[in-house]
Amino acid sequence: MFDRAEKKVSELGQSVAVAKKEDAKLLERASFAEQDMQNGFQRLIKSGSEIRKLANSVYKIERQAEDLMAGLRQVPGREAIKLRSEVASMADTAKQQRITLQKRIFKISELGLSV
């Protein structure tokens, strides 16, 4: 009976040692993951700020295109119509780009990060 108890104590000691090693590994992995997560958050915040700046620039481009369109409306002729068409197309592309950027900003904000 005593021999079995000693054997069980030995097995239990080995199990505890294995658990300690596994615990140390998992804690180290968790620490690395936490650092990666913090770095990821910082990169995401920085990227979000850059996206917001780009969205503002695209908005300014849209406004410039609208001003140019207003000026071209006062100019008669086919060339002016052709230019208006080109500017309208560019303005539409800029608007779509701005909307896409704003959606990305919204997704980042939904994560609880201020952009």
Rosetta blueprint (number, residue, H / E / L):
1 M L
2 F H
3 D H
4 R H
5 A H
6 E H
7 K H
8 K H
9 V H
10 S H
11 E H
12 L H
13 G H
14 Q H
15 S H
16 V H
17 A H
18 V H
19 A H
20 K H
21 K H
22 E H
23 D H
24 A H
25 K H
26 L H
27 L H
28 E H
29 R H
30 A H
31 S H
32 F H
33 A H
34 E H
35 Q H
36 D H
37 M H
38 Q H
39 N H
40 G H
41 F H
42 Q H
43 R H
44 L H
45 I H
46 K H
47 S H
48 G H
49 S H
50 E H
51 I H
52 R H
53 K H
54 L H
55 A H
56 N H
57 S H
58 V H
59 Y H
60 K H
61 I H
62 E H
63 R H
64 Q H
65 A H
66 E H
67 D H
68 L H
69 M H
70 A H
71 G H
72 L H
73 R H
74 Q L
75 V L
76 P L
77 G L
78 R H
79 E H
80 A H
81 I H
82 K H
83 L H
84 R H
85 S H
86 E H
87 V H
88 A H
89 S H
90 M H
91 A H
92 D H
93 T H
94 A H
95 K H
96 Q H
97 Q H
98 R H
99 I H
100 T H
101 L H
102 Q H
103 K H
104 R H
105 I H
106 F H
107 K H
108 I H
109 S H
110 E H
111 L L
112 G L
113 L L
114 S L
115 V L
